[in-house]
Amino acid sequence: MVRVTFLGHSSFLLEGSRRIMIDPWIEGNPQSPIRLEECKGADVYIVTHLHGDHGFEDAVKLSKSKGGVIVSIYEIAEEARKRGANSLGANIGSFFDINGVKVVLTKAVHSSNLGAPVGAVVELDGKRIYHAGDTGVFYDMKLIGDLYKPDLALLPIGGHFVMGPLEASLAIELLGVSKVIPMHYGTFPVLQGDPAELKKLTRSRGLETEIIVLKPGESYEL
């Protein structure tokens, strides 16, 4: 069993035999249910890209104070290393092992202040979870579904900077995934995507995908 806890915006904690934080934006996150000093840290911190709302700074602080390794695209991982954090740089390619966790970085269509933006598929305790990062929809999501067969996808739906519900419904079809948790919506006024609209559009495609809507601090057991 893997417990997936939504920490607001695009930040998640995965707990099983290991602890993984993805885009751990805690300080300054208006949706965060915890303060940084309350965070227990993780074995692995995955940072999808270098924008202020995706947790690079917090990942560095947590790695230095609580331990654990930051995993990101090579250039971002090198910046973390220069700041004294433990890090492992990678690129889009294939699964690698870090602290008992399997990770593969995936394509994302977005921007980044350093390096290239990515998503990630994490394999923990026999479950695979795809965090799309910040992205628009792209047809190669079908490859992610075909190759890695995620049990759960964490998809942005806010619009403006990322997919809205329309694009996310197509992403669900391309991925062929049975369970989705929407993210990256409602944090700021410009992120207007609505999970109810995502559900409606997904059904209109003839898909039976379960759309799991979590409030910050709530968990789902996979």
Buried (B, 14 or more C-beta within 10 A) or exposed (E): EBEBBBBBBBBBBBBBEBBBBBBBBBBEBEBBBBEBEEBEBBBBBBBBBBBEBBBBBBBBBBBBEBEBBBBBBBBBBBBBBEBEBBBBBBEBEEBEEBBEBEBBBBBBBBEBEBBBBBBBBBBBBEBBBBBBBBBBBBEEBBBBBEEBEBBBBBBBBBBEBBBBBBBBBBBBBBBBBBBBBBBBBBBBEEBBBBBEBBBEBBEEEEBEBBBBBBEBEEEBEB
